[in-house]
Amino acid sequence: MDAFYVSVELLDKPALRGRPVIVGFPGGRSVVLSASYEARAVGVRSAMPMATAMRLCPAAVVVEPRHRLYGEVSRNLMDIFGSITDLVEPLSVDEAFLDVAGARRRLGSPLDIGALIRARVATELGITASVGIASTKFVAKIASARCKPDGMLLIPAGDTVAYLHTLPVQALWGVGAKTVQVLARLGIHTVADIAATPRPVLHRVLGATGDHVSNLSWGIDPRPVTPVRVEKSLGAEETFAEDTYDDGVLTRELLRLSHKTGARLRASGLLARTVGLKLRYADFTTVSRSKTVGTPIDSAQLLYGTAVELLSSLGERPLSVRLIGIRAEQLERSSQTSLQLSLDRRSDNWRSAEAALDAVTAKFGSRTIGPARLLDGGASHGAAGSPRTKGV
């Protein structure tokens, strides 16, 4: 999708169309989650610090994210994809690979199918999609990026190598900023340069990545579309506006992050067997701990209890804390797992209460109701991006 979070927000805020819009939390150390193309035109990018984005585009309108809404639109999007073909491999909430070979007799040529997808997304969801069509996954990915926004690009199999050789090296998967620097020292700047470089030379300077980029430079990518892929982990983390030693601030933030993660687990139909804690100190040293629980869970309170245990296990902290995070790991489908009911009914009561909270939130919005400890008076102490909870 094109600027997905922004596009979804503009459905409710049409007056902002044509203006620079940034989705993210204002101030502090928060980052840009999504930017409209008007904001991108002056250099604003996803994951950029919000302070930098506002210096580049002081006229931008900042809209706070609504992840539950994005999840709902994402599910509708995946339903559209699933009606085209069973071979759908989601990459993120707004992007997927589709193998449409088996749909051609029913729906027409790849261009016809791409046009159908774009029309349905626009009509049914009110947002725009860019579609890349190619004989391999990575070339289709490149094509979708090259035709943004609101476009479609077909790269025929016979033209693949010629097209790739017009691109810079960073167009290839696995070639980041450091790899670009290494290759530049060898005089390699384009995909054509990579293709012309002997594989042993690339392997010597890049290791296994050298073999990988050599294959890609010739359009070789045999990976099939994989339709079933359970996420390996789900989680959330927060960077504090001011580093803190305060246990109360840390545990309060863990509670908020646990509710965010628990809601995502339940919305995705997933359970976690392992809970992970991440802590980053003021000097950017990062430590992590994890614990496997006896029964897979999706309850925020159980996630929180385990995370607090892990926090306590770290003992006295040598420095103030800059960032804290929680992860739910070893995920499995709840539909394929038998939940063992606890003899202690409190665990089941927590889960029932949180399921009711999900229903209320879905109807009235994410800030209608929540734990009393996360009311404004006890909200996370200056955490960038903390929601100003107004529920009880």
Secondary structure, DSSP 8 states (H G I E B T S, - for coil): --SHHHHHHHHH-GGGTTS-EEES--STT-B-SEE-HHHHTTT--TT-BHHHHHHH-TT-EEE---HHHHHHHHHHHHHHHHHH-S-EEEEETTEEEE--GGGHHHH-SHHHHHHHHHHHIIIIIS----EEE-SSHHHHHHHHHHT-SS-EEE--GGGHHHHHTTSBGGGSTT--HHHHHHHHHTT--BHHHHHHS-HHHHHHHHTHHHHHHHHHHTT------------SEEEEEEEEEEEE--HHHHHHHHHHHHHHHHHHHHHHTEEEEEEEEEEEETT--EEEEEEEEEEEE--HHHHHHHHHHHHHHT-S-SS-EEEEEEEEEEEEEGGGS-----SSHHHHHHHHHHHHHHHHHHHH-TTSS--GGGSGGGS-TTBTT-------
